[in-house]
Amino acid sequence: MQAAVMRANHAPLEIEDVRIDAPGPGEVLVRTAASGICHSDLHVVEGGLPMPPPCILGHEPAGVVEEVGAGVSGFAPGDPVIGCISAWCGECEVCLRGKPHLCGGASLQRPEGSASRLSKDGAPVLQFANLSSFAEKMLTHERSLVKIRPDMPLDRAALIGCGVTTGIGAALNTARVAPGSTCAVIACGGVGLSALQGCRIAGASRIVAVDNQAWKLDLARKLGATDTVDSNDGDAVAQVMELTGGGVDYAFECLGSQPTVQQAVGMLKRAGTAVLVGIVPVGQMVELHAADITFQEKRVIGSLMGSNRFRLDMPRYVDFYLDGRLKLDEMISARIGLDGVNDAFDALRKGEAARQVIVFDS
Amino acid sequence: MQAAVMRANHAPLEIEDVRIDAPGPGEVLVRTAASGICHSDLHVVEGGLPMPPPCILGHEPAGVVEEVGAGVSGFAPGDPVIGCISAWCGECEVCLRGKPHLCGGASLQRPEGSASRLSKDGAPVLQFANLSSFAEKMLTHERSLVKIRPDMPLDRAALIGCGVTTGIGAALNTARVAPGSTCAVIACGGVGLSALQGCRIAGASRIVAVDNQAWKLDLARKLGATDTVDSNDGDAVAQVMELTGGGVDYAFECLGSQPTVQQAVGMLKRAGTAVLVGIVPVGQMVELHAADITFQEKRVIGSLMGSNRFRLDMPRYVDFYLDGRLKLDEMISARIGLDGVNDAFDALRKGEAARQVIVFDS
């Protein structure tokens, strides 16, 4: 199969023919229909997320089941699916407490040292995030797949695999935004725009989008922001405090940086909740004003992958798209072929794109 | 009336005759029966909490109503009461959302510039925390008082005015500790020992007390700790992780320092909650590992005054004492007269006392 292989950091991906194994027990082979391109893919290329080459990136896919391994009962060839970057075991404490996204499904993975699923001329090529969707096919555990309605377009379904679920789930699952709330969303990329839509779907009355790029704020308004704050116009916290008359109930930090985490906590009203969605680089510390958290009973809570309950949430988000509540078409900046992936990374580096989607010929 | 007056920072309090006004509209004059001595009082003496002298400290009292002002309908002379450091208006957003402890009741206070309630030879003496309980009488708004059962001993009731409510409420109200949980309490002073009891009353299965003083850990065991960690024996987080096999559901930080806040967040299991109860000095920043909060969906939440709903919670805690669930006798290190207050501060400075209580002659 054709795949875009990362042979070295800081170098363009190379389109190569790669061998993919047949599905083993519990595994499913999926023909990739579409894959979003996410900042995390770019982070790997640029060395910010450690992943040794050669590997195949891509972790926001939808596709169609081609073949199932022994013991797989929930999927059959032809099923449309979304691929997830983690799996869940269904047996551990977090799974049993309704937080399967925190499981990771390590107990389902092949033992370390076993043969790679992917190879080139006999040499292993590593799989990224359990998926490697910058390739015509994916081999993954059935617990990393969610079957969806057949009337869902797969290029838009792909977005639900990572960015949309991360954002909308932060609002609906992690924070459980209440109708009538006042919300702020800091950084309006794919995740932030989805968090914003989650706030709208939950019935928030005020949704303040914060960014430093005018076109993202325009897009945020189309997707449901009631107000926008351009952080080029001065202190974002002061602007939000003035707009809202004293702060927000929920602030979603969707960038992953020290200053924006501080902004999120700073723009809360008493008893407000800051939801940390963006991933601040591992090991980097964020300074918070602890007495402010105590005196005002602020809450700072982490949200990973939208506290996603896989087979419950992703079909729900598909329904939201098909009934018109979740807007995905507007979030897609471009549809490209696999060979356009390096140009797409360039657009991402320049901050020119919301979501670019690789579409494979079917 | 007799009162212990702070005439200057860093100096002993002076026992003086002070004039107290008659109650105005909405106000109640209370004969002080007992007042706990809290670290916050000492902080004022030492300049850590800004409060200009001359003033009368003390903010953890119980007493008996002596006289009520115009419009006061809920109290009558002879009623036993606990005094609270804040009041609530009952009309603002936080009050209406069940968080009256975040209100402060500023709208109930006399306008700035109006005559002081307390004076000495015609010169005003400031009131601390709406109470000034290091004095034979207190004049306060009725919304700062809670009427209690007449069979409650007032020296023990006094503790419920601040430290006990702050600790037990952090477990019961703010965190809502679930039965069977694993908890850690960092710093076992009056507040920490009360948080620990809150965890026990809520049905926690493991309660790990963390401190660096052996006698406090012994007392913690008597009050319900199932395990103790002496932070002199090495990294407290590593010790708690080993004891609990991977972290706690709830960690209560009851000291108010940067290292212990970091410890509280560090000793959580996935999806665990760190409750910031201690007041880190205002303006001092605490460095937290943001990616750890996101990846593990940890929660860092502030707890002020035990998220106390005044007339709901304090009578409940009195019931807990009288039915044997809340242990207060063990927490009282000494009962002293008003003139013993300076010696009591010395004991507090040396870390030799849990709670010392001033008892007034009745």
HADDOCK unambig.tbl for C-alpha pairs under 7 A between the chains (distance, minus, plus):
assign (segid A and resid 102 and name CA) (segid B and resid 296 and name CA) 6.91 0.50 0.50
assign (segid A and resid 276 and name CA) (segid B and resid 294 and name CA) 5.90 0.50 0.50
assign (segid A and resid 277 and name CA) (segid B and resid 294 and name CA) 6.47 0.50 0.50
assign (segid A and resid 279 and name CA) (segid B and resid 291 and name CA) 5.52 0.50 0.50
assign (segid A and resid 279 and name CA) (segid B and resid 294 and name CA) 6.78 0.50 0.50
assign (segid A and resid 280 and name CA) (segid B and resid 290 and name CA) 6.03 0.50 0.50
assign (segid A and resid 280 and name CA) (segid B and resid 291 and name CA) 5.27 0.50 0.50
assign (segid A and resid 281 and name CA) (segid B and resid 291 and name CA) 6.62 0.50 0.50
assign (segid A and resid 282 and name CA) (segid B and resid 291 and name CA) 5.53 0.50 0.50
assign (segid A and resid 283 and name CA) (segid B and resid 289 and name CA) 6.48 0.50 0.50
assign (segid A and resid 284 and name CA) (segid B and resid 289 and name CA) 6.40 0.50 0.50
assign (segid A and resid 285 and name CA) (segid B and resid 287 and name CA) 5.58 0.50 0.50
assign (segid A and resid 285 and name CA) (segid B and resid 288 and name CA) 5.32 0.50 0.50
assign (segid A and resid 285 and name CA) (segid B and resid 289 and name CA) 4.77 0.50 0.50
assign (segid A and resid 285 and name CA) (segid B and resid 290 and name CA) 6.37 0.50 0.50
assign (segid A and resid 286 and name CA) (segid B and resid 287 and name CA) 5.25 0.50 0.50
assign (segid A and resid 286 and name CA) (segid B and resid 288 and name CA) 5.25 0.50 0.50
assign (segid A and resid 286 and name CA) (segid B and resid 289 and name CA) 6.30 0.50 0.50
assign (segid A and resid 286 and name CA) (segid B and resid 290 and name CA) 6.17 0.50 0.50
assign (segid A and resid 287 and name CA) (segid B and resid 285 and name CA) 5.58 0.50 0.50
assign (segid A and resid 287 and name CA) (segid B and resid 286 and name CA) 5.26 0.50 0.50
assign (segid A and resid 287 and name CA) (segid B and resid 287 and name CA) 4.29 0.50 0.50
assign (segid A and resid 287 and name CA) (segid B and resid 288 and name CA) 6.30 0.50 0.50
assign (segid A and resid 288 and name CA) (segid B and resid 285 and name CA) 5.31 0.50 0.50
assign (segid A and resid 288 and name CA) (segid B and resid 286 and name CA) 5.25 0.50 0.50
assign (segid A and resid 288 and name CA) (segid B and resid 287 and name CA) 6.30 0.50 0.50
assign (segid A and resid 289 and name CA) (segid B and resid 283 and name CA) 6.47 0.50 0.50
assign (segid A and resid 289 and name CA) (segid B and resid 284 and name CA) 6.41 0.50 0.50
assign (segid A and resid 289 and name CA) (segid B and resid 285 and name CA) 4.77 0.50 0.50
assign (segid A and resid 289 and name CA) (segid B and resid 286 and name CA) 6.29 0.50 0.50
assign (segid A and resid 290 and name CA) (segid B and resid 280 and name CA) 6.03 0.50 0.50
assign (segid A and resid 290 and name CA) (segid B and resid 285 and name CA) 6.37 0.50 0.50
assign (segid A and resid 290 and name CA) (segid B and resid 286 and name CA) 6.17 0.50 0.50
assign (segid A and resid 291 and name CA) (segid B and resid 279 and name CA) 5.51 0.50 0.50
assign (segid A and resid 291 and name CA) (segid B and resid 280 and name CA) 5.27 0.50 0.50
assign (segid A and resid 291 and name CA) (segid B and resid 281 and name CA) 6.62 0.50 0.50
assign (segid A and resid 291 and name CA) (segid B and resid 282 and name CA) 5.54 0.50 0.50
assign (segid A and resid 293 and name CA) (segid B and resid 301 and name CA) 6.93 0.50 0.50
assign (segid A and resid 293 and name CA) (segid B and resid 302 and name CA) 4.99 0.50 0.50
assign (segid A and resid 294 and name CA) (segid B and resid 276 and name CA) 5.91 0.50 0.50
assign (segid A and resid 294 and name CA) (segid B and resid 277 and name CA) 6.47 0.50 0.50
assign (segid A and resid 294 and name CA) (segid B and resid 279 and name CA) 6.76 0.50 0.50
assign (segid A and resid 294 and name CA) (segid B and resid 302 and name CA) 3.90 0.50 0.50
assign (segid A and resid 294 and name CA) (segid B and resid 303 and name CA) 5.32 0.50 0.50
assign (segid A and resid 294 and name CA) (segid B and resid 304 and name CA) 5.69 0.50 0.50
assign (segid A and resid 295 and name CA) (segid B and resid 304 and name CA) 5.65 0.50 0.50
assign (segid A and resid 296 and name CA) (segid B and resid 102 and name CA) 6.89 0.50 0.50
assign (segid A and resid 297 and name CA) (segid B and resid 301 and name CA) 6.50 0.50 0.50
assign (segid A and resid 297 and name CA) (segid B and resid 302 and name CA) 4.14 0.50 0.50
assign (segid A and resid 297 and name CA) (segid B and resid 303 and name CA) 5.35 0.50 0.50
assign (segid A and resid 297 and name CA) (segid B and resid 304 and name CA) 6.23 0.50 0.50
assign (segid A and resid 298 and name CA) (segid B and resid 301 and name CA) 6.00 0.50 0.50
assign (segid A and resid 298 and name CA) (segid B and resid 302 and name CA) 5.51 0.50 0.50
assign (segid A and resid 299 and name CA) (segid B and resid 300 and name CA) 5.82 0.50 0.50
assign (segid A and resid 299 and name CA) (segid B and resid 301 and name CA) 4.28 0.50 0.50
assign (segid A and resid 299 and name CA) (segid B and resid 302 and name CA) 6.29 0.50 0.50
assign (segid A and resid 300 and name CA) (segid B and resid 299 and name CA) 5.83 0.50 0.50
assign (segid A and resid 300 and name CA) (segid B and resid 300 and name CA) 5.03 0.50 0.50
assign (segid A and resid 300 and name CA) (segid B and resid 301 and name CA) 6.14 0.50 0.50
assign (segid A and resid 301 and name CA) (segid B and resid 293 and name CA) 6.93 0.50 0.50
assign (segid A and resid 301 and name CA) (segid B and resid 297 and name CA) 6.50 0.50 0.50
assign (segid A and resid 301 and name CA) (segid B and resid 298 and name CA) 5.99 0.50 0.50
assign (segid A and resid 301 and name CA) (segid B and resid 299 and name CA) 4.28 0.50 0.50
assign (segid A and resid 301 and name CA) (segid B and resid 300 and name CA) 6.14 0.50 0.50
assign (segid A and resid 302 and name CA) (segid B and resid 293 and name CA) 5.00 0.50 0.50
assign (segid A and resid 302 and name CA) (segid B and resid 294 and name CA) 3.87 0.50 0.50
assign (segid A and resid 302 and name CA) (segid B and resid 297 and name CA) 4.15 0.50 0.50
assign (segid A and resid 302 and name CA) (segid B and resid 298 and name CA) 5.52 0.50 0.50
assign (segid A and resid 302 and name CA) (segid B and resid 299 and name CA) 6.31 0.50 0.50
assign (segid A and resid 303 and name CA) (segid B and resid 294 and name CA) 5.32 0.50 0.50
assign (segid A and resid 303 and name CA) (segid B and resid 297 and name CA) 5.37 0.50 0.50
assign (segid A and resid 304 and name CA) (segid B and resid 294 and name CA) 5.69 0.50 0.50
assign (segid A and resid 304 and name CA) (segid B and resid 295 and name CA) 5.64 0.50 0.50
assign (segid A and resid 304 and name CA) (segid B and resid 297 and name CA) 6.24 0.50 0.50
